[in-house]
Amino acid sequence: MVEQELQEVGLTANETKIYICLLDNADLSAGKITSKTGIHRRNVYDALNRLLAKGLVNETITDNKKQFNAVHPKHLLDLMNAQKANVESILPKLSNKFNFVEKRHIVRTYKGLEGVKASYSDAVRQGKINSELIIIGGIHMKNFMGSFIDEIYKERIRKNITTVALFNHQFQNRINTLPKDAKHKIKVLPKGFYLPVQTVIVGKDIVYHILIHDEPFVIQVIDEEFANNYKKYFQMLWNMSRDP
């Protein structure tokens, strides 16, 4: 489990094995690291050089022999903060390139829990200040995404985005917990009218279809005519639905 998490923060498989090995054992030569990890000696040296460059390993020379030790794991936080700072420094240029690309008539897919989270983040990011976020059907996302949905909610409030939502009547209990204010316009679909796929409409041309199944996935469609048709569909359902 620890190995997987280290790889998720940017270490390779070999770097992870060697770093954990050095946490467990002090003053190891490259040969001993090879023996303990089963990694080929040449690959051990390559990984050690990268770990040295990242500041996660240091080396000493005793009796003309190199020995390696792990640096305290807290340095991983320093490494991640440095990476974050690097990304933030180039983000404006990357964003300009992203926004320059023509985005009409595009279909994208997101897979897995992280894909669903990414699509929700993207939906709020795409939403303009003082705009509306239209939601139709779907499941109780709080149960599925936990505290992450709270962070999305905070960002939506920061941008003063109004949620206009039609929920399945099965989630009446969840609806009762939502704030009763001008930023939440909510109705409940009629009984017997269940929509398992949650549809989210952002702006004038972006539609997300979110399906939580064995493997959750999202279909994003960027097309103004497609979005307009879904807004008409939403309005039809809104007119036939009841207040919570």
N, C-alpha and C positions, 0 to 999 in steps of 0.2 A: 504493500500500500504506500509506504514512504517512497519507494523507488518511483512509482507512478506519479506521485505528487511532485517529486523533484524534476522529473522529465517535463511535467506540465509548466514548470516555471522556467524552463529553458535549458536544462542539462540533457546531454545525450545519454543513451543507455550505458555506454562505457564510462562516461564521466560520473554518472550516478553510482554505479557499482564501485568505482574507485574511491569516490568521496566517502561513501558509507564504510568501505573497508578501512579507510584512514581514520574515520571517527572511532572505529572499534580497535584500531591498532596504531600505536605510535612508532615513529622512526622506521618506516619501511623503505626498503630499496625497491627499484622497479622490478627486480627479479622476484622479490617476495610478494609484491602486489600481483604479479602474473600468477604465482602459485596459488594465492588465496582467492583470486577472482576468476581464474581460468581464461582471462583475456590475453590474446597474443602480445608478446613483449613489445613489438613495434606499435601496436595499437595503444598499449599502455602509455608509451612515451608521448604519442600524439594527444591522448586525452589529458595526461598530466600537464603538457604545455598549455592546453586550453584552460585547465583549472587554475594554473599559475597566472595566466593572463586575466582570469576573472577574479583573482584574489581569494579563491576558495582553498588553495593549497599553498604551502610554503616549502622550501627545500633548505636543507643544511648539508654541509660537507664535513664528514667525520672520517679521519684516516683515509682521505682522498676518495671517499665513497659518498655518493649522493643519497640522502635519505629524505623522505617526504612525510609531511604531517598535514592534517586537515586544519583549516582555520575555523574559528567558532561559527556555528550555523547562523548566528545573528547577522553575519555578513551577507547572507542571502537576501535579507531585507534591503541592505544598501545596494546590492546588485539590482534588485527589482526597481528600486527608486531611481537608480541611474538609467535603467532601461526606459522607465516611464518618462523621465525628463528628456531623453533622446527622442522618444516618439512625439512628445508634446512640441519639441522644437521643430520637427519637420511636418507636423500635422497640418499647418496652414497650406503648405505647398501641395501636400497630398490631397487635401480637401478641394483645392482649386482644380487639380487634375480630375478628381471625381466629379465635380459639378460641371466641368466642361463637356463631359461626354453626354451625348444626346440620350435621353432616358425614356422616350416614348416607345410604346409597343414592346415592352420587355417583360419576360416571365422568369422569375427566379424561384429556387426552392431552398428551404432550410430544413435540416433534419436533426432529430434528437432534442433533448431538453435545452441544451445550449443554443441550438438553432431557434427554438421558440423564444428563448430569452433575447436573442439577438434581434429577432423580428419585432418584438415588443419595444425594445430600446430604439430600434430604427423608426418605428411608427411614431413614437413620442418625439424623437429627434427631428423627423420630417415635419411634424406638426408646427405650424407657425404660432407665434405669440397671439393670444386671444382668439384662437381658432377652435374648431370643433373636432372631436374624435368620435366617429360613429361606430357602434358595436352592435352586432346582430347575433343572438343565440350563443351557442358554445357551452363550455363547462365552467365550473367554479375555479378560476385560475389561481386563486389564493391557495387552494388545496394542492394544486399541481406545482406551483413555483415558489411557494412559501414567502419568505421575507423579501425576495427579489421584487415581487409585485409591489411591495410597499415603497421601494426605491423608485420604481416607475411612477407611482402615484405622486411622490414628492416632486419629481421632475415635471410632471404634468401640471401640478399646482404652481410651480415656479414660473411656468410659461403661460399660466392663466388659460389653460385649455379646458374647454367644457366637454364633458362626456355625455353623449346622447346615446342611450343604450336601450335595446330590446332584449330582455333576458327570458330564458325558458322558465315556465312557471315552477318547475321542480326546484329552482334555487331561490324560492321566496325567502327562506331564512337568511341567506346571504344578502339579499336585497334589503332586508330590514336593518342590516348593520351599516349600510352605506349612508354617508352624510346626506342630510336633507337640506340642500342649498341650491343656489342658482347654477352651480357648476356641475350638477348631476341631474340631468333630465332623463328619467327612467320610466319605462313601461314594461308590462309583463305580457308575453305572448299568450294567446288563448290555450286552454288545456287541450291536449291532443295535437298541438302544433309544436313539435319538438325539433329543434335544429341542432344536431350534434356538432356541426362545424361552426366555429366562431368566425364571423367575417368582420374585419376592421377596415374602415374607410378613412383615409387621411388625405386632406387637401382635395385638389380637383382631379387627381389622376392615379392615386395609389390605393390598391385593394389587397388585403391579406386574407387568406383562407387558412385557418388554424385548426388542425385535426389532432386531437389527443387520442392515440390508439396504442397498439403494441409498440410501435416506433413513432413518436410524435413527429409531425412534419408540417411545414408551412409552404403555401404557394403564394408568392407575391406577384401581382400583375400591375404593371405601370402602363396605363392606357386611359386617356380622358373619357372616351366614349364608354368604355367598360365600367369605369367608376360612376359615370352619370347614370347608367342603367341600374346599377346597384343602389344608388341613392333613390331612384324612383321605386325600386322594390322595397327599400327600407321605409319610404313614406307610406306605401300601401299597407305594409305590416303595422306601422305606427298607428294608422287610422283605425285599424281593427283591433288594437290591443288596449288593455286596461291599465289604469294607474295602479301602482303597487299597494 
